[in-house]
């Protein structure tokens, strides 16, 4: 495994790995403090690619003025151990100065999809994501890029960007990885106190209950689902709801018909963002109404 820290070193390493020919390149962009969710992305990348590149970069553009950029957890040595164990060939760890050597005047912005869910409560966040990912795509020129569905909105936004700008890369969405008790893995879980960690289980519990309510027919409209999610989450004293929403996926639009089972085509996402103390966690379930209709 080769560790590189400049764009020039990255391109030299990729040229060497290609060996004069073309081997499919799989790319796993991360902000580091890696966990088993990131490991699952690397494993999928090694299955689909001849060369696997991982980036580790805490991107300041996607953090708001009162968010946790400075305190975001970092552990480079631990990250490199996991990356090598899971088959990364190249790990790109640029500095902020390497990524943004001068004030940036060009950005990439995706409209509509970024006006809801996390985009509504974190203005500018997705502009930072799409800008840095487009830069990384230009540097790495991957055939495949792997992202976890825990941030399903990010997956939807990046797929839109790739489609709109004719980028020659396939976005591969990978399943959410959870702890044995159901908590979705996140680098920010380290912020949680023992009690906050326990109460955060209400997220996956509320999503399972909402899915079951749809299957059983006890919740048939989007508003009933929102109320059910909010009711269950509010039973946790430390939970502060940012949003508990149900939308079409990947368009992230309100349901055309208020009846969930009337959504004959496409998928639906139940998505949550909830704060426990200073820690904001997200979670979701994506499902196809036809599958639920068959159960009902």
C-alpha positions in Angstrom: 0.0 0.0 0.0 1.3 3.4 -0.9 0.5 6.6 1.0 0.6 9.8 -0.9 0.0 13.4 0.2 0.1 15.5 -3.0 -1.8 15.5 -6.2 1.5 15.0 -8.1 2.3 11.9 -6.0 -1.2 10.6 -6.5 -1.0 10.8 -10.3 2.4 9.2 -10.3 1.1 6.3 -8.2 -1.9 5.8 -10.4 0.2 5.8 -13.5 2.4 3.2 -12.0 -0.6 1.0 -10.9 -2.1 1.2 -14.4 1.2 0.0 -15.8 0.6 1.5 -19.2 -2.7 -0.3 -19.6 -6.1 0.2 -18.0 -7.1 -1.5 -14.8 -10.5 -0.5 -13.3 -10.0 2.0 -10.5 -12.2 1.9 -7.4 -12.3 5.0 -5.2 -13.4 5.3 -1.6 -13.5 9.0 -0.5 -13.6 9.4 3.3 -13.0 11.9 6.1 -11.1 9.3 8.1 -11.6 7.9 11.6 -12.4 4.8 9.8 -14.8 2.0 11.0 -16.3 -1.2 9.7 -18.6 0.8 7.5 -15.6 2.2 5.6 -14.1 -1.3 5.6 -17.2 -2.6 3.8 -16.7 0.0 1.1 -13.1 -1.1 0.7 -14.1 -4.7 0.4 -16.7 -3.9 -2.3 -14.1 -1.8 -4.1 -11.6 -4.7 -4.1 -14.3 -7.0 -5.6 -15.1 -4.6 -8.5 -11.7 -2.9 -9.1 -8.1 -3.8 -10.1 -6.7 -0.8 -8.1 -8.3 0.6 -5.0 -7.7 4.2 -3.9 -8.9 5.7 -0.6 -8.8 9.3 0.3 -8.7 10.7 3.8 -9.5 14.4 4.0 -11.6 16.3 6.4 -13.1 18.9 4.0 -13.6 22.3 5.6 -16.0 23.4 2.8 -18.8 21.0 4.0 -18.7 22.2 7.6 -20.8 25.2 8.8 -19.3 27.9 11.1 -20.6 26.3 14.2 -20.0 22.7 13.3 -17.2 20.3 14.4 -14.5 20.7 11.7 -11.7 21.5 14.3 -12.8 18.7 16.6 -13.7 16.1 14.0 -12.1 12.8 15.2 -8.8 12.0 13.5 -6.4 9.0 13.8 -4.2 8.5 10.8 -2.2 5.6 12.1 -5.3 3.6 12.9 -6.9 4.5 9.5 -3.8 3.3 7.6 -3.9 0.0 9.4 -7.5 -0.6 8.4 -6.9 0.6 4.8 -4.0 -1.8 4.4 -5.9 -4.7 6.0 -8.9 -4.2 3.7 -6.9 -4.0 0.5 -6.4 -0.4 -0.4 -3.5 0.1 -2.9 -3.2 3.9 -2.6 -4.2 6.1 0.3 -4.3 9.8 -0.6 -4.1 12.1 2.5 -3.8 15.7 1.3 -3.6 18.7 3.5 -6.1 21.5 3.3 -3.4 23.6 1.6 -2.9 20.9 -1.0 -6.6 20.7 -1.8 -7.2 24.4 -1.7 -3.9 26.1 -2.4 -5.7 29.5 -2.9 -9.1 30.8 -2.1 -11.5 28.7 -4.2 -13.7 30.6 -6.7 -15.2 27.7 -8.5 -17.8 25.3 -6.9 -20.2 22.6 -7.9 -23.8 22.9 -6.7 -26.7 20.5 -7.2 -30.1 22.2 -6.8 -33.5 20.8 -5.5 -32.1 17.6 -3.9 -30.1 19.7 -1.5 -33.0 21.8 -0.3 -34.4 19.1 2.0 -33.3 16.9 4.9 -29.7 17.6 5.8 -29.4 20.3 3.1 -32.2 22.3 4.8 -30.6 22.2 8.2 -26.9 22.5 7.0 -26.9 25.3 4.4 -23.9 25.0 2.0 -23.0 21.5 3.2 -23.7 19.7 0.0 -22.0 22.4 -2.1 -18.9 21.6 -0.1 -19.4 17.9 -0.7 -20.0 18.1 -4.5 -17.1 20.5 -4.9 -14.6 18.4 -3.1 -15.8 15.1 -4.6 -15.7 16.6 -8.1 -12.1 17.7 -7.4 -11.2 14.2 -6.2 -12.8 12.6 -9.2 -10.7 14.8 -11.4 -7.6 13.8 -9.5 -8.2 10.0 -9.3 -10.3 9.5 -12.5 -12.0 6.4 -11.0 -14.2 4.0 -12.8 -16.2 3.3 -9.6 -16.8 5.4 -6.5 -18.2 3.8 -3.3 -20.4 5.5 -0.8 -22.4 4.3 2.1 -26.2 4.5 2.1 -26.2 5.8 5.7 -26.0 9.2 4.0 -28.5 8.4 1.3 -29.1 12.0 0.4 -25.4 12.3 -0.4 -25.6 9.3 -2.7 -28.6 10.9 -4.5 -26.8 14.2 -4.8 -23.6 12.7 -6.2 -25.5 10.5 -8.7 -27.3 13.6 -9.9 -24.0 15.5 -10.2 -22.4 12.6 -12.1 -25.3 12.3 -14.5 -25.7 16.1 -15.1 -22.0 16.7 -15.8 -21.4 13.4 -17.8 -18.7 12.3 -15.4 -17.2 9.0 -16.4 -17.7 7.3 -13.0 -20.3 4.9 -11.6 -21.5 5.7 -8.1 -21.8 2.4 -6.2 -24.1 2.7 -3.1 -23.3 0.2 -0.3 -25.6 -0.9 2.5 -25.6 0.7 6.0 -23.4 -1.2 8.4 -24.8 -1.4 12.0 -23.6 -2.4 15.4 -25.1 -5.6 16.7 -27.7 -3.5 18.6 -28.8 -1.6 15.5 -26.9 1.7 15.8 -25.6 2.8 12.4 -21.8 3.1 12.3 -20.6 6.7 12.2 -17.3 8.3 13.0 -19.2 10.8 15.2 -20.5 7.9 17.5 -17.3 8.5 19.4 -18.8 11.7 20.7 -21.7 10.0 22.5 -21.7 9.5 26.2 -22.7 6.1 27.5 -26.3 7.2 28.1 -26.5 9.1 24.8 -25.2 6.0 23.0 -27.9 3.9 24.7 -30.7 6.4 23.8 -29.5 6.7 20.2 -30.8 3.2 19.6 -34.2 4.8 19.2 -33.2 5.8 15.7 -33.1 2.3 14.2 -35.9 1.2 16.5 -38.2 3.9 15.1 -37.4 3.1 11.5 -38.1 -0.6 12.0 -41.4 0.2 13.7 -42.4 2.6 10.9 -41.6 0.0 8.3 -43.6 -2.6 10.2 -46.5 -0.2 10.5 -46.5 0.2 6.7 -46.4 -3.6 6.2 -49.2 -4.2 8.7 -51.3 -1.4 7.2 -51.6 0.5 10.5 -49.8 3.5 8.9 -50.9 4.3 5.4 -50.0 7.9 4.8 -46.8 9.9 4.9 -48.1 12.1 7.7 -48.9 9.0 9.8 -45.4 7.8 9.3 -43.9 11.2 10.3 -46.0 11.2 13.5 -45.1 7.6 14.3 -41.4 8.3 13.9 -41.5 11.5 15.9 -43.5 9.8 18.7 -41.1 7.0 19.1 -38.0 9.2 18.9 -39.5 11.6 21.4 -39.8 8.8 23.9 -36.0 9.2 24.3 -35.5 12.1 26.7 -32.1 13.2 25.2 -33.3 13.1 21.6 -33.8 16.4 19.8 -35.3 15.9 16.4 -33.9 17.8 13.4 -36.2 16.0 11.0 -38.1 12.7 10.6 -39.3 12.6 7.0 -40.6 10.3 4.3 -39.8 11.2 0.7 -39.4 9.6 -2.7 -35.9 8.3 -3.5 -33.7 9.3 -5.1 -35.6 12.5 -6.2 -36.3 13.4 -2.5 -39.7 14.8 -3.3 -43.0 14.7 -1.3 -45.1 11.6 -2.1 -47.3 12.4 -5.1 -50.2 10.6 -3.4 -50.4 10.7 0.4 -51.0 6.9 0.4 -47.6 5.2 0.7 -48.7 2.1 -1.1 -50.0 4.2 -4.0 -46.4 5.0 -4.9 -46.2 2.3 -7.6 -42.8 3.2 -9.0 -39.4 3.9 -7.5 -38.3 3.8 -3.9 -39.2 5.7 -0.7 -36.9 6.8 2.0 -37.7 7.2 5.7 -34.9 9.5 6.9 -33.9 10.9 10.4 -31.6 13.4 11.8 -31.5 13.6 15.6 -29.2 15.3 18.1 -28.1 13.6 21.3 -26.2 16.2 23.3 -23.8 17.8 20.8 -23.9 14.9 18.5 -26.1 14.9 15.4 -26.8 11.4 14.0 -28.5 10.4 10.8 -30.2 7.1 9.8 -32.6 5.9 7.2 -34.5 3.0 5.5 -35.0 2.9 1.7 -37.7 0.5 0.5 -39.9 -0.1 -2.5 -43.7 0.3 -2.0 -44.3 -2.7 -4.3 -42.4 -4.9 -1.9 -44.5 -3.7 1.0 -47.7 -4.0 -1.0 -46.9 -7.6 -1.7 -46.5 -8.3 2.0 -49.8 -6.5 2.9 
